[in-house]
Amino acid sequence: MRIGGEPAIISDCKMYLKIHKKQGEAVVAACDRELLGKTLSEGEMEFEVLEKFYGGDLADISRLPAVICEATIANLIGNKVVEKAVEGGFVEKDKIIEIAGVKHAQVIVI
């Protein structure tokens, strides 16, 4: 939808968010809502957006920066999720990979 020639802003962007905690580590798994359960294929590469790993709570994408701040590792798949991490300064654009046109990034806190 366009309003006045400008792209409409989607205010209700949702993502699936799951936090895995073990031995003092917090691994954040986040994916764009529409990717959960899908398999992305490009050449020899396959990436499964597994419900077991990513399928936590359906959350507003605006929560992502605060959640990454509490993580030791973040595994992000989806154009919207990765762009939100870029906006928050967690991911550099040249460190993003694409699989079948879908952005993927990892954040590791050292």
N, C-alpha and C positions, 0 to 999 in steps of 0.2 A: 504494500500500500504506500502511496506517495501523498504527501501533504505539501502543497505549495511548491512542488518540484523537488523537494528534498526527501531523502529516505525517511520513512517513519521509524521512530525509535521503539524497539521492542522492550517494554518495561518488565515483562514477566519471563525473562530468559531463565530456564530451569536447567539444572544439571543433576546427575546422580552423584552422590558424595558418600564415600565410606572411609572411615578412619580405622586402620588396623593398628592395634597397640600390642607391643610385645617387648619385654625386657627393657623398658624405658624408652623405646623408640616409638614414633608415631609416623606411620606411612599413610599419606592421604592419597586416595584414588578418586579421581573426578573425571566424569565424561559428560559430553553434551547429551541431553535427554534422549534424543532420537537414535543414539548410537548403541545403547545398552542391548546386548545380545547379538550384535552384528559382528560379522567377520569382514575385515578390510583386506583386500588382496591387490597386490601390485607386483607383477613379475613373479619371482620366487618367494616374495615376502607375504606372509599372512599375519594379521594382527587380530586376535579375538578380544572383543570388549565383553569379557566374561561377567555375568551377573554375580557370580561368587566373589569376584574381586572389586568390581565397580558398583554393584547394585546395593547401595545403602539407602540413604534418605533422598527423596526428591527435594531439592533445595534451590533457593534463589541464587543465581550465579554471583550476586553481589557479596555473598558470604565467603567466596573463595579466598580473597587476600588474607582475611583474618585467620582462616583455617590453615593456610600455608604457613603463616607466621608461627604457628604452634607445632609444625611438622618437622621431622628430620629428613623425610623424603616425600616428594609429591610426584605422582604419576598421572599425567594429564593427557586426555585424548579428546579431540573435538575442536573445531575452529573457534567456537565461542569461549570455551573454557581456556584454551591456550592464549587467545587474545586478551582475556581478562588477566591472566598471569603476566603477560607482557605489559599491559597497562599498569599493573601494580609494581613493576620493576623486578619481578622474580625470574623472568626468562628474557634472554636476549634473542632478538628475531633471527640472528644467524645461527642459533643453536636449535632451531625448530626443524624437525623432519616432517615430511608429508608422506602419507601412505594412502594411495588412491584418492588424493586430493584432500585428505583430512589431516589436520595438524596434530602433532604429538610432541610432547616435551616432558622432561623429567627435571625435578629440582632436588638437589642434594645439599643439605646444610652441613657444613664442615665445622 
